């Protein structure tokens, strides 16, 4: 048994509830306020956005929660599937997301995806895993749940000798990730905003 066996592998039956967790966690984040400026509209749309993200992760990577209570959720995408082709987007529910979110929101999401993808291509072209995203429900934060989600996967990645790539818009998160062995590859800003953006990489720890 490995550490991931102690987590819940998120399947279709948990997608909506897991998406609500991520929506609550990211409701007031600057990135999502840029994508969806109106707070009430953001509260309505974010669950649909994260349903798509989780479904994509379940189809083309792995999604884990701390337990059936879904205190925290982490979406991991394998590098061979990180590029969102049209077919993959449709299969993960992209048409439904477009219907719920509208053209302007999808356009902003696509712009951000293009920006992030260009950074990733500049820095890593070997097999790796992409953490996108991870969050803990606000009512459970500060209890070590994110650490459980991260350490379980890192233990596996170290055995497989694979790196992990992620992005964050929070300087506080940068410092947290550095404690797990991540280093900053590049600091920039989300297109058409002053929102800072860090790309980070964790190399596997060799025995």
C-alpha positions as CSV (number, residue, x, y, z in Angstrom):
1,X,0.0,0.0,0.0
2,X,1.2,3.5,-0.8
3,X,0.2,6.9,0.6
4,X,-2.3,7.5,-2.2
5,X,-4.2,4.4,-1.1
6,X,-5.1,6.4,2.1
7,X,-6.9,9.1,0.0
8,X,-10.1,9.0,-2.0
9,X,-9.8,8.7,-5.7
10,X,-12.4,11.1,-7.0
11,X,-14.8,9.6,-9.5
12,X,-17.9,10.9,-11.4
13,X,-20.2,10.5,-8.4
14,X,-18.0,13.0,-6.4
15,X,-17.3,15.5,-9.1
16,X,-20.1,18.0,-8.3
17,X,-19.3,18.0,-4.5
18,X,-15.6,18.2,-5.1
19,X,-16.1,21.2,-7.5
20,X,-18.1,23.0,-4.8
21,X,-15.1,22.6,-2.5
22,X,-12.8,24.2,-5.1
23,X,-15.3,26.9,-5.9
24,X,-15.6,27.9,-2.2
25,X,-11.8,27.9,-1.8
26,X,-11.1,30.1,-4.9
27,X,-14.2,32.4,-4.7
28,X,-12.1,35.4,-3.6
29,X,-8.9,34.7,-5.4
30,X,-7.6,37.6,-7.6
31,X,-7.3,35.3,-10.7
32,X,-10.9,34.2,-10.6
33,X,-12.1,37.8,-9.8
34,X,-10.4,38.8,-13.0
35,X,-12.0,36.0,-15.0
36,X,-15.4,36.6,-13.5
37,X,-15.6,40.2,-12.1
38,X,-19.1,40.1,-10.5
39,X,-19.0,38.2,-7.2
40,X,-22.4,36.7,-7.5
41,X,-21.9,35.6,-11.1
42,X,-18.5,34.2,-10.0
43,X,-20.2,32.2,-7.3
44,X,-22.6,30.8,-9.9
45,X,-20.0,29.9,-12.5
46,X,-17.1,28.6,-10.5
47,X,-18.7,25.2,-9.6
48,X,-19.2,24.6,-13.4
49,X,-15.6,25.6,-14.1
50,X,-14.2,23.2,-11.5
51,X,-16.5,20.4,-12.6
52,X,-14.8,20.7,-15.9
53,X,-11.3,20.8,-14.3
54,X,-12.0,17.8,-12.1
55,X,-13.5,15.8,-15.0
56,X,-10.5,16.6,-17.1
57,X,-8.3,15.4,-14.3
58,X,-10.2,12.2,-13.8
59,X,-10.1,11.4,-17.5
60,X,-6.5,12.4,-18.2
61,X,-4.8,12.3,-14.9
62,X,-5.7,11.5,-11.3
63,X,-7.9,13.4,-8.8
64,X,-7.7,12.8,-5.0
65,X,-9.6,14.0,-2.0
66,X,-8.6,13.7,1.6
67,X,-11.6,11.5,2.5
68,X,-15.2,11.0,1.5
69,X,-15.9,14.3,3.4
70,X,-13.9,16.1,0.6
71,X,-12.0,18.3,3.0
72,X,-9.5,19.0,0.2
73,X,-9.0,18.1,-3.4
74,X,-6.0,17.9,-5.7
75,X,-6.1,17.5,-9.5
76,X,-3.0,16.0,-11.1
77,X,-2.5,15.9,-14.9
78,X,0.1,13.7,-16.6
79,X,2.3,15.6,-19.0
80,X,1.2,13.6,-22.1
81,X,-2.4,14.8,-21.5
82,X,-1.7,18.4,-20.2
83,X,-2.4,19.9,-23.7
84,X,-6.2,20.4,-23.9
85,X,-7.1,19.3,-27.4
86,X,-10.6,20.0,-28.7
87,X,-11.7,16.4,-28.3
88,X,-10.4,16.3,-24.7
89,X,-12.2,19.5,-23.8
90,X,-15.5,18.3,-25.3
91,X,-15.1,14.9,-23.5
92,X,-14.6,16.6,-20.2
93,X,-17.7,18.8,-20.6
94,X,-16.3,21.9,-22.3
95,X,-19.5,22.6,-24.3
96,X,-21.6,22.6,-21.1
97,X,-19.0,24.9,-19.4
98,X,-19.2,27.3,-22.4
99,X,-23.0,27.3,-22.1
100,X,-22.9,28.1,-18.4
101,X,-20.0,30.6,-18.4
102,X,-20.3,32.4,-21.7
103,X,-17.9,33.6,-24.4
104,X,-16.1,36.3,-22.4
105,X,-15.2,34.0,-19.5
106,X,-14.1,31.3,-21.8
107,X,-12.0,33.8,-23.8
108,X,-10.2,34.9,-20.6
109,X,-9.7,31.2,-19.6
110,X,-8.2,30.5,-23.0
111,X,-5.8,33.5,-22.8
112,X,-4.6,32.3,-19.4
113,X,-4.2,28.7,-20.6
114,X,-2.1,29.9,-23.6
115,X,0.1,32.0,-21.3
116,X,0.7,29.1,-18.9
117,X,1.2,26.6,-21.7
118,X,3.9,28.8,-23.2
119,X,5.8,29.0,-19.9
120,X,5.5,25.2,-19.4
121,X,6.9,24.5,-22.8
122,X,9.8,26.8,-22.2
123,X,10.9,25.0,-19.1
124,X,10.0,21.4,-19.3
125,X,9.5,18.9,-22.1
126,X,10.2,15.7,-20.3
127,X,7.6,13.5,-18.6
128,X,6.2,15.1,-15.5
129,X,3.0,15.7,-13.6
130,X,1.1,19.0,-13.4
131,X,-0.7,20.0,-10.2
132,X,-3.8,21.9,-11.3
133,X,-5.3,22.8,-8.9
134,X,-5.2,22.0,-5.2
135,X,-7.5,23.5,-2.6
136,X,-8.9,22.9,0.9
137,X,-12.5,23.8,1.8
138,X,-12.3,27.1,3.8
139,X,-13.9,25.4,6.8
140,X,-11.1,22.8,7.0
141,X,-8.1,25.0,6.3
142,X,-5.2,24.9,8.6
143,X,-5.6,21.3,9.6
144,X,-2.9,19.8,7.4
145,X,-5.1,18.4,4.6
146,X,-3.2,20.0,1.8
147,X,0.0,18.5,3.2
148,X,-1.6,15.1,3.1
149,X,-2.6,15.5,-0.5
150,X,0.8,16.8,-1.6
151,X,3.0,14.4,0.3
152,X,1.1,11.3,-0.9
153,X,1.7,12.2,-4.5
154,X,5.3,13.4,-4.0
155,X,6.2,10.0,-2.4
156,X,5.1,8.3,-5.6
157,X,6.8,10.8,-7.9
158,X,10.0,10.4,-6.0
159,X,9.8,6.6,-6.5
160,X,9.1,7.2,-10.2
161,X,11.7,9.9,-10.5
162,X,9.3,12.4,-12.0
163,X,9.1,16.1,-11.5
164,X,6.0,18.2,-10.8
165,X,5.1,21.5,-12.3
166,X,2.6,24.0,-10.9
167,X,1.5,27.7,-11.1
168,X,0.4,30.0,-8.4
169,X,-0.6,33.7,-8.1
170,X,0.1,33.9,-4.4
171,X,3.4,34.8,-2.9
172,X,2.3,33.1,0.3
173,X,1.9,29.9,-1.7
174,X,5.3,30.3,-3.3
175,X,6.9,30.1,0.1
176,X,4.8,27.1,1.1
177,X,5.7,25.2,-2.1
178,X,9.4,26.0,-1.6
179,X,9.2,24.0,1.6
180,X,8.2,21.0,-0.4
181,X,11.2,21.4,-2.7
182,X,9.7,23.5,-5.5
183,X,11.9,26.2,-7.1
184,X,10.6,29.3,-9.0
185,X,11.2,28.9,-12.8
186,X,9.7,32.2,-13.8
187,X,7.7,35.1,-12.4
188,X,5.4,37.1,-14.6
189,X,1.9,38.5,-14.7
190,X,-1.4,37.2,-16.0
191,X,-2.1,38.8,-19.4
192,X,-3.8,42.2,-19.2
193,X,-3.6,42.3,-15.4
194,X,-1.2,43.1,-12.6
195,X,-1.8,39.7,-11.0
196,X,1.6,38.1,-10.3
197,X,2.1,34.6,-11.7
198,X,4.8,32.1,-10.6
199,X,5.7,28.9,-12.4
200,X,7.4,26.4,-10.2
201,X,9.0,23.0,-10.5
202,X,9.8,20.2,-8.0
203,X,12.4,17.7,-9.0
204,X,12.1,14.2,-7.6
205,X,14.1,13.5,-4.5
206,X,16.7,10.9,-5.2
207,X,17.3,8.2,-2.6
